Amino acid sequence: MIEIANLILELTKKIFCLPYEAVKSVVGYIKNVSKKRGETMSPVDKLLQKAIDHYGKDNQVKKSIEEMAELTKALCKGDVENIKEEIADVQIMLYQLQMIFYNGNELPEYVARKLLRLENRMEADK
């Protein structure tokens, strides 16, 4: 798990040129969301789980689709402030989707494979 998280950290830094601390924060969150439910959850995870329990999984999946559509519209319009707001909404819903669909340590493994594939494609384009 730690090797995969470190790989994600390094590839994300390399690909997105993000500051180390920002990437480290994202990887840390991925690790937390990937924990099995029932273990100690962060306050954010507790709130997200409460939303899933309150509204239901199916409704949160539909809400995710709605939020992604709103982001798509904002991107098409090019309104930067609206784009930022919609990215935040989508990110919140993505965290909930992770909690709904991933079990254990699956997410970092999927992310690592996708990032490696992206890196290989870019190398092949040179």
N, C-alpha and C positions, 0 to 999 in steps of 0.2 A: 504494500500500500504506500509506504513512504517513498519508495523508488518511483512509483507511478506519479505521486504528487510532485516530486522533485522534477521529473520529466515534464510534467504539465507546466510547472513554474518556469523552467528554462525555455521551453518552446514558446510559451505565451510571451515571455519577455522578448524573445527573439522576433517573433512574428508581429506582435502588436506594439512593440517598443514602449511598453508601459513601465512606469516606475516599479522598482522591485517591491516596495511595500504594498502597492496596489495589487499586484499580481499575487503576492504572498497572502494577502487578505482574501482574495477570491479562492485560492487553493484551500485556505483554512476553512472557508465556508463550505466548500465542496466536501471536505472531510467530515465536517459536522453534520451536513445533511445526509451524508452516506451512512452515518451510524444507524444501527438498528434502533427502531423506536423502543422506548422503554428505558433506554439509557438516559443519562443526564442530558437534557436538551437545553439549548440556549434560550433566552427570552424570545428571540426572534423566531426560532423554530417552534416554540410553544404557541406563539401567536399564529403562525402559519398553520400549524396543526389544528388549532382551535377554529380557524376559518374553514378548513377542510371539513372538520366535524360538523360545524354549524350549517354550512351551505350544501355540503355533500360533494363527493368526488365528481359526479357527472356535471353538476353545475359549475364547479371550478374549472373543469376542462372546457366547458362552453365559454366561461368568462375569459379563459386564456385565449381562445380563438378570437373573441371580441376585442380584447386588448391588442392582440397582434394586428388585427385589421385596422384599429385606430392608429397604431404605429405606422403601418403601411401608408395610410392616408396622410399622416403628418410628414412622412418622408417625401411623398409625392408633392406636397405643397411647399416643402422646404422651410417651414417655420421652425427655427432652431429651438426656441423655448418650448414649443409644443412637442417637438421631437424628444427633447430631454424628459419632459413629463411622461410621455408615452413609453419611453425606454424604461423609466422607473416602474411604471405599471406592469410592463411585460416582464421585467426582471422579477418582480414580486410573484407574478403568476408562474414563471419558470421555476422558482424555488418550490412553489407548491406542486407543480407537475413532477419535480424531482422526488418529492416526498411521496407522491401518489404512485409513481411508476417504477422507481428504482428501489432495490432491496440491497441493503448492505453496501458493499464497496464497488458496485457495478459502474457508477457514473464516472469516477476517475479513469477506469479502464477504457470506457467508451471514448472519453475526451482525449486520452493519450493516443489511442488508435487513430482518431480523426485528425489530431494535430500532426502525428507522424505522416499520415497520408497527405495532408496539405503540404507539409515540408517536402516530401518526395515529389509531389506534383510540381512545386515551384522549382526544385532542383532540375527536374526533367525539362522545364521550360527554358532553361539557360542555354 
